[in-house]
């Protein structure tokens, strides 16, 4: 009987030890996200606008080598980029003849892990 109790205590302590090890494991950081709200000059959301992110100014000028596939804004004028690097990005938005070349073209500072940065971009 003592042997059975000893085995149960051993199993219980082993389970607690394993669970404590799992609980102390840190969750890996979530990669940065960038949510862009595209507005016209009157402040109305622009749906079906195309958006892309670039690392360098030259890539932005040439609209070459976007970091991810071009995305399209929803009816609310929003678009979301996920799994980004912790850097600053150049942003290009286009809808018909309107774009953002005269307005906001770059994130302010680098993006951060575990963060969704929200940026409003106006096109004209």
Secondary structure, DSSP 8 states (H G I E B T S, - for coil): -HHHHHHHHHHHHHHHHHHHHHHHS------EEEEEEEE-TTS-B-TT-EEEEESSHHHHHHT-S-SS--EE--TTSEEEEEEE-SS--EEEEEETTEESTTS--B-SS---TT-EEEEEEE--
